Amino acid sequence: MCRLLGVVSREPISLDRAVAEEIEPFTAQSEVHGDGWGVAWFAAEDAEVALAAGAHDPGLPLANPRRPQIHRHLDRARESAAYREAVGAATGPMMLVHLRKASPGLPLQLTNTHPFREGERVFAHNGQFDLSPELREAVLARGGRTPEGTTDSELFFSLIELHAREADAATAVQRAAADITALCLEHGTRVPEALNCLYMTPDVMIAYQQSDPAQAKPHHEVDNYSLRYRIDAERVIVASTGIEQTNYLEVGEGQALVIDRRDLSVSVRPALAAAAA
């Protein structure tokens, strides 16, 4: 399992300020989830205004607000100078952090380190499903994004990107999760252990929760795969467990939380009906 932390703020702000109370207890979890980390963010849309006002050095490249910025590394976040630099550098209205605990048998390499990026979109996953050669071929045959690494997570991302060609972001995530679940039963013997994820486009952050409690490991906490969120006046934060979560709400099974960066509105998409899945 891994750990997820995402935040959407009303105004552009640095990540270490946006989650000032949460970032240290979240980072401390890398003692267990220490197989690499990633930080991703979208720059502020008013970057052009800053340039015109002289707040940006015209000799330096201007961040594209539609192009996500990503820093990833293979070391343990709590002990990483690069991680601290990335958390300090990340600035925008929409940001996420991922701490990886690699699934058994998957190598520690940068191409397997979350979050993953495709054009204007970013994806990070907490969970796992059985990844047989047959399942991999079945996903790739559909013509979605070609993975760079060897994780199950990138195949999930591939199906999201495939559905995103015709559906909105939340629906794309839910349909991809339904596909993965069906393919796991077709090419294996069990449903995914978990498909919790954060998916960012330039306009929205999607948080999705799906897990099978029957597959929980003996060392897992009861709420290991819970994904919760909190709505404040100037931000919306969503996180997996392991940090203080007073006044948080829980993303329900199969639900997709939609956070719009343009007005900080929040909505919850219900789980797909079985027939629609």
C-alpha positions as CSV (number, residue, x, y, z in Angstrom):
1,M,0.0,0.0,0.0
2,C,1.0,3.6,-0.4
3,R,0.0,7.0,1.0
4,L,-1.9,9.8,-0.8
5,L,-2.2,13.5,0.1
6,G,-3.9,16.0,-2.2
7,V,-4.9,19.7,-1.7
8,V,-6.8,22.2,-3.8
9,S,-6.5,25.8,-2.6
10,R,-8.6,28.9,-3.4
11,E,-5.5,30.9,-4.1
12,P,-2.0,29.7,-5.3
13,I,0.1,28.8,-2.3
14,S,3.2,26.7,-1.6
15,L,2.6,23.1,-0.7
16,D,4.3,23.3,2.7
17,R,2.0,26.2,3.6
18,A,-1.1,24.7,2.1
19,V,-0.7,21.6,4.3
20,A,1.4,23.1,7.1
21,E,-0.1,20.9,9.8
22,E,-0.4,17.7,7.8
23,I,2.9,17.5,5.9
24,E,5.2,16.4,8.7
25,P,2.9,13.5,10.0
26,F,2.3,12.5,6.4
27,T,6.0,12.5,5.6
28,A,6.7,10.5,8.8
29,Q,4.8,7.6,7.2
30,S,7.7,7.1,4.8
31,E,9.3,5.0,7.6
32,V,7.0,2.3,6.4
33,H,6.1,3.6,2.9
34,G,9.7,4.2,1.9
35,D,10.0,2.9,-1.6
36,G,10.1,6.3,-3.3
37,W,8.0,9.5,-3.4
38,G,6.5,11.9,-5.9
39,V,5.2,15.5,-5.8
40,A,3.0,16.9,-8.5
41,W,1.3,20.3,-9.0
42,F,-0.3,22.7,-11.5
43,A,1.1,26.2,-11.6
44,A,-1.3,29.2,-11.1
45,E,-3.3,30.3,-14.0
46,D,-2.4,33.9,-13.4
47,A,1.2,33.3,-14.2
48,E,0.9,35.6,-17.2
49,V,-0.4,38.3,-14.9
50,A,2.6,37.9,-12.7
51,L,4.9,38.3,-15.6
52,A,3.1,41.4,-16.8
53,A,3.4,42.9,-13.3
54,G,7.1,42.3,-13.2
55,A,6.8,39.6,-10.5
56,H,8.5,37.1,-12.7
57,D,12.0,37.3,-14.2
58,P,11.3,37.5,-18.0
59,G,14.7,35.7,-18.6
60,L,13.3,32.6,-17.0
61,P,10.7,30.2,-18.5
62,L,7.2,30.7,-17.4
63,A,5.4,27.7,-16.0
64,N,2.6,26.4,-18.1
65,P,-0.6,26.3,-16.0
66,R,-1.9,23.4,-18.1
67,R,1.3,21.3,-17.8
68,P,1.7,19.5,-14.5
69,Q,5.1,19.7,-12.7
70,I,6.4,16.5,-11.2
71,H,9.4,15.6,-9.0
72,R,10.0,11.9,-8.2
73,H,12.8,10.1,-6.4
74,L,13.6,6.6,-5.1
75,D,14.8,7.5,-1.6
76,R,12.8,7.6,1.6
77,A,10.9,10.9,1.9
78,R,11.7,11.6,5.5
79,E,15.4,11.4,4.9
80,S,15.4,13.1,1.5
81,A,16.8,16.6,0.8
82,A,15.3,16.3,-2.7
83,Y,11.8,15.7,-1.1
84,R,12.1,18.8,1.1
85,E,13.1,20.8,-1.9
86,A,10.2,19.5,-4.0
87,V,7.7,20.2,-1.2
88,G,9.1,23.8,-0.9
89,A,9.1,24.3,-4.7
90,A,5.5,23.0,-5.4
91,T,3.3,26.1,-5.6
92,G,-0.2,26.3,-7.1
93,P,-3.8,25.8,-6.4
94,M,-3.7,22.0,-6.9
95,M,-1.0,19.7,-5.6
96,L,-0.5,16.1,-4.5
97,V,2.1,13.9,-2.8
98,H,2.6,10.1,-3.0
99,L,4.6,7.9,-0.7
100,R,5.2,4.5,-2.3
101,K,5.2,1.1,-0.7
102,A,6.0,-1.2,-3.6
103,S,3.7,-4.2,-4.2
104,P,5.6,-7.6,-3.9
105,G,7.6,-8.4,-7.0
106,L,7.6,-4.9,-8.5
107,P,11.0,-3.3,-8.8
108,L,12.1,0.0,-7.3
109,Q,12.8,2.1,-10.4
110,L,11.9,5.7,-11.3
111,T,9.4,4.6,-14.0
112,N,7.5,2.7,-11.3
113,T,7.4,5.7,-9.0
114,H,4.1,7.7,-8.7
115,P,2.7,10.0,-9.7
116,F,2.5,9.2,-13.4
117,R,1.9,11.9,-16.1
118,E,0.3,11.9,-19.5
119,G,0.1,15.3,-21.2
120,E,-2.0,17.5,-18.9
121,R,-3.0,14.7,-16.5
122,V,-1.5,13.2,-13.4
123,F,-2.3,9.9,-11.6
124,A,-1.3,8.3,-8.2
125,H,-2.6,5.0,-6.8
126,N,-2.8,3.4,-3.4
127,G,-3.6,-0.3,-3.6
128,Q,-2.9,-3.3,-5.8
129,F,-4.4,-6.0,-8.0
130,D,-3.0,-9.2,-9.4
131,L,-1.1,-8.4,-12.6
132,S,-0.9,-11.4,-14.8
133,P,0.6,-11.3,-18.4
134,E,-2.9,-12.0,-19.7
135,L,-4.4,-9.1,-17.8
136,R,-1.6,-6.8,-19.0
137,E,-2.2,-7.8,-22.6
138,A,-6.0,-7.4,-22.3
139,V,-5.5,-3.8,-21.1
140,L,-2.9,-2.9,-23.7
141,A,-5.0,-4.3,-26.5
142,R,-7.6,-1.7,-25.8
143,G,-5.2,1.0,-27.0
144,G,-4.8,3.3,-24.0
145,R,-1.7,4.9,-22.7
146,T,1.4,2.7,-23.0
147,P,3.1,2.2,-19.6
148,E,6.7,3.3,-19.0
149,G,7.2,1.0,-16.1
150,T,5.9,-2.4,-14.8
151,T,3.3,-1.5,-12.2
152,D,-0.3,-2.5,-12.0
153,S,-1.0,1.2,-11.3
154,E,0.0,2.3,-14.8
155,L,-2.4,-0.1,-16.4
156,F,-5.2,1.4,-14.3
157,F,-4.0,4.8,-15.5
158,S,-4.0,3.6,-19.1
159,L,-7.7,2.6,-18.8
160,I,-8.6,6.0,-17.2
161,E,-7.0,7.8,-20.1
162,L,-8.8,5.6,-22.6
163,H,-12.2,6.4,-21.0
164,A,-11.2,10.1,-20.7
165,R,-11.4,10.4,-24.4
166,E,-15.2,10.3,-24.2
167,A,-16.1,10.9,-20.6
168,D,-15.5,13.5,-17.9
169,A,-12.6,12.8,-15.4
170,A,-14.7,11.3,-12.6
171,T,-16.6,9.0,-14.9
172,A,-13.4,7.9,-16.6
173,V,-11.9,6.9,-13.3
174,Q,-15.0,5.0,-12.2
175,R,-15.3,3.2,-15.6
176,A,-11.6,2.3,-15.5
177,A,-12.0,0.8,-12.0
178,A,-15.0,-1.3,-13.2
179,D,-12.9,-2.5,-16.1
180,I,-10.0,-3.5,-13.9
181,T,-12.3,-5.3,-11.5
182,A,-13.9,-7.3,-14.4
183,L,-10.5,-8.1,-15.9
184,C,-9.2,-9.3,-12.6
185,L,-12.0,-11.8,-12.4
186,E,-11.7,-12.8,-16.0
187,H,-7.9,-13.4,-15.8
188,G,-7.5,-14.2,-12.2
189,T,-9.4,-15.3,-9.1
190,R,-10.1,-12.2,-7.0
191,V,-11.1,-8.5,-7.3
192,P,-8.5,-5.8,-6.7
193,E,-7.3,-5.4,-3.2
194,A,-7.7,-1.6,-3.6
195,L,-8.0,1.0,-6.4
196,N,-7.8,4.1,-4.3
197,C,-6.3,7.0,-6.4
198,L,-6.0,10.7,-7.1
199,Y,-6.3,11.9,-10.6
200,M,-5.7,15.5,-11.6
201,T,-6.5,17.4,-14.8
202,P,-5.8,21.1,-15.2
203,D,-9.3,21.8,-13.9
204,V,-10.2,19.2,-11.3
205,M,-8.8,16.7,-8.7
206,I,-10.6,13.4,-8.5
207,A,-10.3,11.2,-5.5
208,Y,-11.7,7.6,-5.9
209,Q,-12.0,4.9,-3.3
210,Q,-12.5,1.1,-3.9
211,S,-11.2,-1.7,-1.7
212,D,-11.9,-5.2,-0.6
213,P,-11.7,-5.5,3.2
214,A,-11.5,-9.3,2.9
215,Q,-8.0,-9.0,1.5
216,A,-6.7,-6.9,4.3
217,K,-3.3,-8.1,5.6
218,P,-2.9,-9.0,9.3
219,H,-0.7,-5.9,9.9
220,H,-3.1,-3.5,8.2
221,E,-5.1,-1.0,10.2
222,V,-8.9,-1.3,9.9
223,D,-9.0,1.9,7.9
224,N,-5.9,1.2,5.9
225,Y,-7.7,2.0,2.6
226,S,-10.0,4.7,3.8
227,L,-9.8,7.9,1.8
228,R,-11.1,11.1,3.6
229,Y,-11.5,14.7,2.8
230,R,-12.0,18.0,4.6
231,I,-13.5,21.2,3.2
232,D,-12.2,24.4,4.6
233,A,-12.8,28.0,3.6
234,E,-9.5,28.3,1.6
235,R,-8.7,24.7,0.7
236,V,-10.0,21.2,0.3
237,I,-7.7,18.4,1.4
238,V,-8.0,14.7,0.7
239,A,-5.7,12.0,2.3
240,S,-5.3,8.4,3.1
241,T,-5.1,7.6,6.8
242,G,-2.1,8.0,9.1
243,I,-2.5,11.7,9.8
244,E,-4.9,13.6,12.2
245,Q,-8.3,13.7,10.4
246,T,-10.7,15.6,12.7
247,N,-13.8,16.9,10.8
248,Y,-13.0,14.8,7.7
249,L,-15.6,13.1,5.6
250,E,-15.1,9.7,4.0
251,V,-15.2,8.9,0.3
252,G,-17.6,6.0,0.0
253,E,-17.0,2.7,-1.8
254,G,-17.0,3.3,-5.5
255,Q,-17.6,7.0,-5.2
256,A,-15.6,9.7,-6.9
257,L,-14.9,13.0,-5.1
258,V,-14.7,15.9,-7.5
259,I,-12.8,19.1,-6.5
260,D,-13.0,22.0,-9.0
261,R,-9.9,24.2,-8.8
262,R,-11.8,27.1,-10.5
263,D,-14.2,27.8,-7.6
264,L,-13.2,25.2,-5.0
265,S,-16.6,23.5,-5.3
266,V,-16.9,19.9,-4.2
267,S,-19.3,17.2,-5.3
268,V,-19.5,13.4,-4.8
269,R,-20.4,11.1,-7.7
270,P,-22.3,8.0,-6.6
271,A,-20.9,4.6,-7.4
272,L,-21.7,3.3,-10.8
273,A,-24.7,1.1,-11.1
274,A,-23.8,-2.5,-11.9
275,A,-25.4,-2.3,-15.3
276,A,-23.6,0.9,-16.2
277,A,-20.2,-0.5,-15.0
